[in-house]
Amino acid sequence: MALQDSCHLRNGLGVGREPRALLSTVAEYVELPSAGRCCGAAGTYALVRPRDSRRVLDPKLDQIEAAGVDYVVAVNAGCLRQRRQGLRRRKSKVRAVHIADLLRLAAR
């Protein structure tokens, strides 16, 4: 599994290691080179400028699919929506999940 950092969490609050540490306890974690860069959701940016937003997202989706992961995890609801829509549009086998949902499933 891989993680897409939340821009406000990583860049604003400096939280980056903690989500990775949690994920590493439940599955094999794969670091994506662009995990710390914006996915194009950017609050309302994806709604107001969808074409530009997709130009930011598409290279990230290429990278996610090339990594061979089953899941890409998001901490932010906007990032999760962005990833889900993009992966669905591509008919990708990679699933986008929220970190809380993944941890809940792993605890079963």
Secondary structure by P-SEA (a helix, b strand, c coil): ccccccccccccccccaaaaaaaaaccbbbbbcccccccccccccccccaaaaaaacaaaaaaaaaacccbbbbccaaaaaaaaaaaaaacccbbbbcaaaaaaaaac
